[in-house]
Amino acid sequence: MVNLLLKQMEQTREMMIRSGVENGLQNAKTIQLSRRLDQLMNTYYRQMAFEEEKDQEN
């Protein structure tokens, strides 16, 4: 799951940067992609914390 999240984060980041360059930073699509990247990053960090917690229990 972590590898999938990393891949999705990288793809979304690239799309966001491209949108920002082509459409501007205040463009709705750019903002939407930024929010999506935030969601993916939050999910990734929660998953990493969960896995770290599991490792500490063992």
C-alpha positions in Angstrom: 0.0 0.0 0.0 2.8 2.4 0.8 4.4 2.0 -2.6 1.1 2.7 -4.3 0.6 5.8 -2.1 4.1 7.0 -3.0 3.4 6.5 -6.7 0.1 8.3 -6.5 1.8 11.2 -4.6 4.5 11.6 -7.2 2.0 11.5 -10.1 -0.3 14.0 -8.4 2.6 16.3 -7.6 3.7 16.3 -11.2 0.2 17.0 -12.4 -0.1 19.8 -9.9 3.1 21.4 -10.9 2.2 21.2 -14.6 -1.2 22.7 -13.9 0.3 25.5 -11.9 2.7 26.4 -14.7 0.0 26.1 -17.4 -3.0 27.5 -15.6 -1.7 29.4 -12.6 -1.5 28.7 -9.0 -5.0 30.1 -8.2 -6.6 27.9 -10.9 -9.3 25.5 -9.6 -7.6 22.5 -11.1 -4.3 23.3 -9.5 -6.0 23.8 -6.1 -7.9 20.6 -6.5 -4.7 18.7 -7.2 -3.0 20.4 -4.3 -5.7 19.3 -2.0 -5.6 15.7 -3.4 -1.8 15.7 -2.8 -2.5 16.8 0.8 -4.9 14.0 1.3 -2.5 11.4 -0.1 0.3 12.7 2.1 -1.9 12.6 5.2 -2.9 9.0 4.4 0.8 8.1 3.8 1.9 9.6 7.1 -1.0 7.9 9.0 0.0 4.6 7.4 3.6 5.0 8.3 2.7 5.9 11.9 0.5 2.8 12.1 3.2 0.5 10.8 5.8 2.0 13.2 3.4 1.5 16.1 2.9 -2.1 15.0 6.6 -2.7 14.8 7.1 -1.3 18.3 4.5 -3.7 19.7 6.4 -6.7 18.4 
